[in-house]
Amino acid sequence: MELLSALSLGDLALSFSRVPLFPVFDLSYFIVSILYLKYEPGAVELSRRHPMASWLCAMLHCFGSYILADLLLGEPLIDYFSNNSSVLLATAVWYLIFFCPLDLFYKCVCFLPVKLIFVAMKEVVRVRKIAVGIHHAHHHYHHGWFIMIATGWVKGSGVALMSNVEQLLRGVWKPETNEILHMSFPTKASLYGAILFTLQQTRWLPVSKASLIFIFTMFMVSFKVFLTATHSHSSPFDVLEGYICPVLFGTAPGGNHHHDNHGGSHGGSYGGGGPGSPHSALPAKSKEELSEGSRKKKTKKAD
């Protein structure tokens, strides 16, 4: 804190935390969220054949985090839809992205330099939503750390966590794409951010909320813009998890996927070789040949 004060970043952080999100930042959030919806296979065809279903999917992309947070805290799920300005703004963005003549609006917002600006502004909204969600949960559960973390997490990544519900509205069912099974960078970052903001809210982290919002926003903006500009799906947490996960859980990230891919070879590894070694496949092959030979002998005897 002394360093922040010396660099006059404390006042900057305080001013930054008070910047209103509506309408500019919310508009950017809606644009990027509905862009990701249009990227989904079959989303354009759905908007032509079933525009109401497409609109509902767009609303889930824009307000899914609020719905999940209300569900966790036992509040009306459609409470945020009373905000007419936000719903109308999101609806206008949905219509322009899907139905603008010659796709002019879509082409403009997809232009990479413009898109990067919107992506950066969306991360500002994400971090603010995490902080507000934890403050709201703390109001109901003063000592409920896990409730505060869960609420902040879904506020930051509720859209991704509701991906399977949104897929059902599009007539698609892919349970293997569950976000909890394959967490993206924003989902992981929202979880870690929720933990930090919970520690700050419960006074275990000696830093002001405004400073934490500013620092974490700069982190999210920097990495998300970089990942979008390079078209990368990796995560800056992968290296750290590669060292920690084997120590805590005995397996590296993605170990289950490796196990599933080679699960068939594990069944023949009783001969002492490795899962992928040729020696492990020999016993299984010899047993098959023996059983085939025994069946032929029985057939000859029967003849």
N, C-alpha and C positions, 0 to 999 in steps of 0.2 A: 504493500500500500504506500509506503514511503517513496518507493521508486516511481510509482504511478503519479503521486502528487508532485514529485520533483520534475517529472516530464510533462506536467499539466495534462496528463491523460485522464485523470480523475474527472475533471470537468467535461472533457470530451466524451467520456463514457456515459456520464450522467445525461448529457444533451442527446447522445445517440439513443439511449434507452427511452427517451421521451418523444422520439419522432413518431408521429401517427402513422399507422399502417394503411389506413383507408384514405384515399382509394388507390394510390400509386403502387404500394407494395402488394396489396391484395390483388390488384389487377395482374401484376407479374406472377403472383402465385397461381392464379387461375389460368393464365396463359400456359405456363409450363405444365401444370397438372393436366390440362385438357390436351396439350400436345402429346403427352405420353399416352393418353387414351387413344388418340388417332393413330399412333404408331402400332397399336395392338392389331394383330391379324383379324380381318373381318370387321373392324370398327367402322370403316367408311360404308361398307355395304349395309351394316346394321342401321346406320343413321338414315339411309335412304328407305329401307324397308320398314323399320320400326323406330321412328324418331323419338317416341316417348321413352323407349328403353335406352336409347342412346343418351337422352337428356338425364335420365336417372343415373346412368353410369358416370356422366360428367359431374353430377352433383355429389356422388360418392367420392370422386377424385378430389373435389374441392372441399367437401365438408365431412369426409369420413372420419377424420381425427376427432371432430367435435362429437359425432355420434357415438364413437367408442368411449370417449371420456365420459359422456353423459350416462352411458350404459354402466360403466364401472362405478360411478358415484350415485346411481339410482335416481337420476334426473330424467325428465322427458327427452326422448331421443330426437324429437323434431324441434327442440327448443331453439336451436340456432336458426332454423328456417323462418323464425319470426323477424329476422334481420332482412327486411325487404331489399335494402340497397345492395347487400352482398349477393343475395340470390339473383336479383335482376342483372347485376354486373357479371356474375358467372354465367348466366343464361346467354347474355349478349356475346360473351367470349366463345361459348360453345357454338352458337349459331354462326359467328364469323369464321371460326376455324373449319367447320364442316360444310357450310353452305354459301360462303362468300363467292361471288362470280369469279371464275378463272383461278380460284384458290389464291387470290391476291393476298389476303390477310395471312393465310397459312405460310405462303412463301416469304412474306416479310418477316414474320416472327421466327421462321426457321433459319433465316440468314445468320450464320454462326456468330458474328460479332454482336448482333442484336440479341440472339438467344442467350449468349453468355451473360449479358446484362440482366436479363430476366431471371436466369438461374441464380445469379448472385443475390438478387432482391428476394427471390423465393427463400433462400437460406436465412435471410434476415427475419422473415415471417416465421420460419420453422423454429428458430431459437427463441423468439419471443413467445411462441405458443407453448414451448416446453416450460419456460419460466412461469407463464400465467397458469398453466395447468397444475404445476406443483404448488403454487400459491393457493389456488382454488382447493386442491386436495388437503392442504395443510389447514385450511379454514374449517374443514369438516373433521379431519383426523389429525390432531396435533402431534401425536406420537406414532402415527402409522407410516413408518418409513417406506415399507413395501408398497403401500397404497399410493403414496406420493410419487415413487419411482415409476410405478405402472401407469399412473395418470399422465405424468410428463412424457413417458415413452410413447404412449398411444397418441398424445397430442402432437408429437413430433413426427411420427411415422404411421399414423392411423390409416392412411390411404393404402400403404403397402400391406399392412396387417389385414386389411379387408379385401385384398385382391381376389380371394376365392369367391367372396360374395359378389363382387363386381363382375367376375367371370360368369357366374350363374345368370346374371341379368343379360349377358350377351349370349347365353345358351352354350357356354363352354364350361366343362368341369375338368380341371387339371389339379388334383390335390397334391401332386408331386411338386407343384410350383409354390407351395406354401412358403410365405416369407420367413417364418420362424425356422424352417429347415434350410433355407438358403438366404441368409440375411445379406442385404446390400449395405453399402457404406452408409447411406442416410439412416437406415434402421439401427445399425450398430452405434453410429454416432449419437443418435437420439437417446439410446439406452445409456450410454456413458455420460451424455450431457444431463440426463435426468438424475443420474446418481450425483453428479457434481452440484446441480441446483438443489437437490434434496439436502446434501451436506451443508450447503450455504443457508438454506431456509431454516435448518435446525441448529445453526450457529456452530457447526463443527468445522466449517471452512471459513477461515478469517479473511474474507474478502467481501466487498459490497456487491449487491446484486447487479447494479449497473456495470461495474467493472467486469463481472463474470459474463454478463450478456455481451459486452463489447468484445472480450477476448475470445469467447467461444464462437461468436458470430464471425470474427475474422478467420478463425480456424476452419469453420464450415465453408465459408465463401471461398477461401483459397483452394481447398482441396476439391470442392465440388466443381468449381470453374475449371480447374486443371483436368479433372477426370472427364468433364464434358468436352473440353477442347481437344483432348487426345483420344476421345471415343474409347476410353478405358473403363472396364467393369471391375477393376481390382480395387482393393481397399488399403489405405495406409496402415490399417490395424493388422494386416495379414502377417507382417514380419514379427510383430510383437506376439501375436497369437501362436505363431509357429514355435516360439520358445516356451510360452507359458502353458499352452494346452497339453503338451506331452508330460509336463511335470505335474499338473493338477489332475488331468483326466486320463493320462496314459495313452493318448492318441493325438495325432496332429489334426488340424482342421482339414476336413475332407476325407478323413480316414474311413468313415462309414461308406462313402462312395467307392473308395478303392476296394473295400471288403466286398461290396455288392458286385463289383465288376469281376472279381476273381473268386467269387463264392463257389463256382463250380469246380475250380481246381483245388479248393481246400478239402473237398471230399476225398480226393485221392492222395492226400499227403501223409497217409499213415505209414508209408514205406520209409519215412525218415528224411526225404528230400524236402526242398522248399515248395511253396505253393505253385510256383511257376516252373519248377525244374522238371526235366524230362523223366527223371527217375520216379517222381511221384505219380506219373501217369501210367507207368509200366504195370504195377500190380493190378490197377483197375482194368487195363487192357487184357492182361493175361486171364483174369477172372472171366471176362466176357467171352474170350476164346474157349476157355474150359467149359463154360456153361453151354456154348454153342455146340462144342463137340459132344457133350453128354446128351444134348437133345437129338443130335443126328444118330448116335448109337441107339437111343431108345426108339427112334423111328425105324431103324433097320430091324431091330428085334421085333417090333410090332408087325413089320412086313413079313 
